[in-house]
Amino acid sequence: MLGGRIKNVLVESKDIASQLLKSLGNSSERITFVPLREIDTNNCVNKEHIAHIDRLTEGGAKLAIDLIDYDPKFEKAMMFFFGNTFVCDTTEIALRVIKYKP
């Protein structure tokens, strides 16, 4: 569900991300730090598209963010990680969502 974002690490700010990068040195592992204060949620699925997908799938596709509980202080992070991800009841429904072009 998270795809390439599975190795992202949420941090409070760019300063903390910078400190962590320095402390890791030349680590060969790829890690992406996501500063909570810098997250932009403007690229998440808009309400019109969500409504269209709901009608298209007859309620068989839900946004992942609507299916999880989280502390409201992390809403921007949850939108960043789960705001474009749909969980579908069947493969057929998933294919309808994939083929949907806004």
Sequence and secondary structure as in RCSB ss.txt:
>XXXX:A:sequence
MLGGRIKNVLVESKDIASQLLKSLGNSSERITFVPLREIDTNNCVNKEHIAHIDRLTEGGAKLAIDLIDYDPKFE
KAMMFFFGNTFVCDTTEIALRVIKYKP
>XXXX:A:secstr
  GGGGGEEEES HHHHHHHHHHH S SS  EEEEGGG   TTS  HHHHHHHHHHHTT EEEGGGG    GGGH
HHHHHHHTT EEESSHHHHHHHHH   
